[in-house]
Amino acid sequence: MYKKLMLLKENPQLYQRTELDKQIRRFFIQKYVIFYRIEKNEIELIRILHQKSNYNQKRIYKIKSLK
């Protein structure tokens, strides 16, 4: 898991964008899918879900910003 997170840190645009929101990207680590976005040269982790979750249908990866 650590290696993948370091790879993300070094190459934030490496992973694919989601179908429903092109600002959000995702990648898989073991049995989990991690959603993130890149803002102002920072990586913002949005959500970590088990890959068996039906995240595309329910749009449960979308979170409103608290800003």
Protein Blocks (a to p, Z undefined) as FASTA:
>chain_A
ZZmmmmmmmmmmlpccdfklmkbccddehjaccddddeehiacdfbdcdfkbcfklnopm
bccdfZZ
